[in-house]
Amino acid sequence: MEIKKPTKEMVNEAHRLAFFSSEILSQNILDSYENTKSYILRNQQELTEQGVISLSKRKVEVNQDAIKARKK
């Protein structure tokens, strides 16, 4: 079985598709972050009362056990 060397066009297309895919992934990550941040800000009081998040001046901590209990 002979292995053919890719053409310049094939390599360029592969690079273009890889770049396009990374751009989509980056945008999805950014959108997810913004949606999560927005949700926490909108529901901050309720989430704090349920013990899902603990607020501090530096960061928001997520309590995974409280999330699991909330889903039950």
TIMAR-948290 format. One record per residue (C-alpha): residue in three letters; x, y, z; residue number from 0. Coordinates in Angstrom, 1 decimal. Example, Ala and Ser with C-alpha at 12.3 -4.5 7.8 and 13.67 -1.06 7.14 Angstrom:
residues 2
<rec><nudo>ALA</nudo><px>12.3</px><py>-4.5</py><pz>7.8</pz><zakol>0</zakol></rec>
<rec><nudo>SER</nudo><px>13.7</px><py>-1.1</py><pz>7.1</pz><zakol>1</zakol></rec>
END
This chain:
residues 72
<rec><nudo>MET</nudo><px>0.0</px><py>0.0</py><pz>0.0</pz><zakol>0</zakol></rec>
<rec><nudo>GLU</nudo><px>1.4</px><py>3.3</py><pz>-1.1</pz><zakol>1</zakol></rec>
<rec><nudo>ILE</nudo><px>1.1</px><py>6.3</py><pz>1.1</pz><zakol>2</zakol></rec>
<rec><nudo>LYS</nudo><px>0.6</px><py>9.5</py><pz>-0.8</pz><zakol>3</zakol></rec>
<rec><nudo>LYS</nudo><px>2.0</px><py>12.8</py><pz>0.3</pz><zakol>4</zakol></rec>
<rec><nudo>PRO</nudo><px>-0.7</px><py>15.4</py><pz>0.9</pz><zakol>5</zakol></rec>
<rec><nudo>THR</nudo><px>-0.9</px><py>18.2</py><pz>-1.5</pz><zakol>6</zakol></rec>
<rec><nudo>LYS</nudo><px>-0.4</px><py>21.8</py><pz>-0.5</pz><zakol>7</zakol></rec>
<rec><nudo>GLU</nudo><px>-4.1</px><py>22.4</py><pz>-0.9</pz><zakol>8</zakol></rec>
<rec><nudo>MET</nudo><px>-5.0</px><py>19.5</py><pz>1.4</pz><zakol>9</zakol></rec>
<rec><nudo>VAL</nudo><px>-2.6</px><py>20.9</py><pz>4.1</pz><zakol>10</zakol></rec>
<rec><nudo>ASN</nudo><px>-4.0</px><py>24.4</py><pz>3.7</pz><zakol>11</zakol></rec>
<rec><nudo>GLU</nudo><px>-7.6</px><py>23.1</py><pz>4.0</pz><zakol>12</zakol></rec>
<rec><nudo>ALA</nudo><px>-6.7</px><py>21.1</py><pz>7.1</pz><zakol>13</zakol></rec>
<rec><nudo>HIS</nudo><px>-5.1</px><py>24.1</py><pz>8.7</pz><zakol>14</zakol></rec>
<rec><nudo>ARG</nudo><px>-8.2</px><py>26.2</py><pz>7.8</pz><zakol>15</zakol></rec>
<rec><nudo>LEU</nudo><px>-10.6</px><py>23.7</py><pz>9.3</pz><zakol>16</zakol></rec>
<rec><nudo>ALA</nudo><px>-8.5</px><py>23.3</py><pz>12.4</pz><zakol>17</zakol></rec>
<rec><nudo>PHE</nudo><px>-8.4</px><py>27.1</py><pz>12.9</pz><zakol>18</zakol></rec>
<rec><nudo>PHE</nudo><px>-12.2</px><py>27.3</py><pz>12.3</pz><zakol>19</zakol></rec>
<rec><nudo>SER</nudo><px>-12.8</px><py>24.6</py><pz>14.8</pz><zakol>20</zakol></rec>
<rec><nudo>SER</nudo><px>-10.7</px><py>26.2</py><pz>17.4</pz><zakol>21</zakol></rec>
<rec><nudo>GLU</nudo><px>-12.5</px><py>29.5</py><pz>16.9</pz><zakol>22</zakol></rec>
<rec><nudo>ILE</nudo><px>-15.9</px><py>27.8</py><pz>17.4</pz><zakol>23</zakol></rec>
<rec><nudo>LEU</nudo><px>-14.6</px><py>26.0</py><pz>20.5</pz><zakol>24</zakol></rec>
<rec><nudo>SER</nudo><px>-13.3</px><py>29.3</py><pz>22.0</pz><zakol>25</zakol></rec>
<rec><nudo>GLN</nudo><px>-16.6</px><py>31.0</py><pz>21.4</pz><zakol>26</zakol></rec>
<rec><nudo>ASN</nudo><px>-18.5</px><py>28.2</py><pz>22.9</pz><zakol>27</zakol></rec>
<rec><nudo>ILE</nudo><px>-16.3</px><py>28.3</py><pz>26.1</pz><zakol>28</zakol></rec>
<rec><nudo>LEU</nudo><px>-16.8</px><py>32.1</py><pz>26.3</pz><zakol>29</zakol></rec>
<rec><nudo>ASP</nudo><px>-20.5</px><py>31.8</py><pz>25.8</pz><zakol>30</zakol></rec>
<rec><nudo>SER</nudo><px>-20.7</px><py>29.1</py><pz>28.5</pz><zakol>31</zakol></rec>
<rec><nudo>TYR</nudo><px>-18.7</px><py>31.2</py><pz>30.9</pz><zakol>32</zakol></rec>
<rec><nudo>GLU</nudo><px>-20.9</px><py>34.2</py><pz>30.3</pz><zakol>33</zakol></rec>
<rec><nudo>ASN</nudo><px>-24.1</px><py>32.2</py><pz>30.7</pz><zakol>34</zakol></rec>
<rec><nudo>THR</nudo><px>-23.0</px><py>30.7</py><pz>34.0</pz><zakol>35</zakol></rec>
<rec><nudo>LYS</nudo><px>-21.9</px><py>34.1</py><pz>35.3</pz><zakol>36</zakol></rec>
<rec><nudo>SER</nudo><px>-25.2</px><py>35.6</py><pz>34.3</pz><zakol>37</zakol></rec>
<rec><nudo>TYR</nudo><px>-27.2</px><py>32.7</py><pz>35.9</pz><zakol>38</zakol></rec>
<rec><nudo>ILE</nudo><px>-25.2</px><py>33.1</py><pz>39.2</pz><zakol>39</zakol></rec>
<rec><nudo>LEU</nudo><px>-25.8</px><py>36.8</py><pz>39.3</pz><zakol>40</zakol></rec>
<rec><nudo>ARG</nudo><px>-29.5</px><py>36.5</py><pz>38.6</pz><zakol>41</zakol></rec>
<rec><nudo>ASN</nudo><px>-30.0</px><py>33.7</py><pz>41.2</pz><zakol>42</zakol></rec>
<rec><nudo>GLN</nudo><px>-27.3</px><py>34.7</py><pz>43.7</pz><zakol>43</zakol></rec>
<rec><nudo>GLN</nudo><px>-29.7</px><py>35.0</py><pz>46.7</pz><zakol>44</zakol></rec>
<rec><nudo>GLU</nudo><px>-31.5</px><py>31.6</py><pz>46.1</pz><zakol>45</zakol></rec>
<rec><nudo>LEU</nudo><px>-28.2</px><py>29.7</py><pz>45.4</pz><zakol>46</zakol></rec>
<rec><nudo>THR</nudo><px>-26.6</px><py>31.1</py><pz>48.5</pz><zakol>47</zakol></rec>
<rec><nudo>GLU</nudo><px>-29.6</px><py>30.2</py><pz>50.6</pz><zakol>48</zakol></rec>
<rec><nudo>GLN</nudo><px>-29.5</px><py>26.6</py><pz>49.2</pz><zakol>49</zakol></rec>
<rec><nudo>GLY</nudo><px>-25.8</px><py>26.3</py><pz>49.9</pz><zakol>50</zakol></rec>
<rec><nudo>VAL</nudo><px>-24.9</px><py>25.9</py><pz>46.3</pz><zakol>51</zakol></rec>
<rec><nudo>ILE</nudo><px>-22.5</px><py>28.8</py><pz>46.2</pz><zakol>52</zakol></rec>
<rec><nudo>SER</nudo><px>-20.5</px><py>30.6</py><pz>48.9</pz><zakol>53</zakol></rec>
<rec><nudo>LEU</nudo><px>-19.7</px><py>34.2</py><pz>48.1</pz><zakol>54</zakol></rec>
<rec><nudo>SER</nudo><px>-16.5</px><py>35.8</py><pz>49.0</pz><zakol>55</zakol></rec>
<rec><nudo>LYS</nudo><px>-14.7</px><py>39.0</py><pz>47.9</pz><zakol>56</zakol></rec>
<rec><nudo>ARG</nudo><px>-12.3</px><py>37.0</py><pz>45.8</pz><zakol>57</zakol></rec>
<rec><nudo>LYS</nudo><px>-14.3</px><py>34.2</py><pz>44.2</pz><zakol>58</zakol></rec>
<rec><nudo>VAL</nudo><px>-17.5</px><py>32.2</py><pz>44.0</pz><zakol>59</zakol></rec>
<rec><nudo>GLU</nudo><px>-17.1</px><py>28.7</py><pz>45.3</pz><zakol>60</zakol></rec>
<rec><nudo>VAL</nudo><px>-19.5</px><py>26.0</py><pz>44.0</pz><zakol>61</zakol></rec>
<rec><nudo>ASN</nudo><px>-20.6</px><py>23.3</py><pz>46.4</pz><zakol>62</zakol></rec>
<rec><nudo>GLN</nudo><px>-21.0</px><py>20.1</py><pz>44.3</pz><zakol>63</zakol></rec>
<rec><nudo>ASP</nudo><px>-22.8</px><py>18.2</py><pz>47.1</pz><zakol>64</zakol></rec>
<rec><nudo>ALA</nudo><px>-25.5</px><py>20.9</py><pz>47.3</pz><zakol>65</zakol></rec>
<rec><nudo>ILE</nudo><px>-26.0</px><py>20.8</py><pz>43.6</pz><zakol>66</zakol></rec>
<rec><nudo>LYS</nudo><px>-26.5</px><py>17.0</py><pz>43.7</pz><zakol>67</zakol></rec>
<rec><nudo>ALA</nudo><px>-28.9</px><py>17.3</py><pz>46.6</pz><zakol>68</zakol></rec>
<rec><nudo>ARG</nudo><px>-30.8</px><py>20.0</py><pz>44.8</pz><zakol>69</zakol></rec>
<rec><nudo>LYS</nudo><px>-31.3</px><py>17.7</py><pz>41.7</pz><zakol>70</zakol></rec>
<rec><nudo>LYS</nudo><px>-32.9</px><py>14.9</py><pz>43.7</pz><zakol>71</zakol></rec>
END
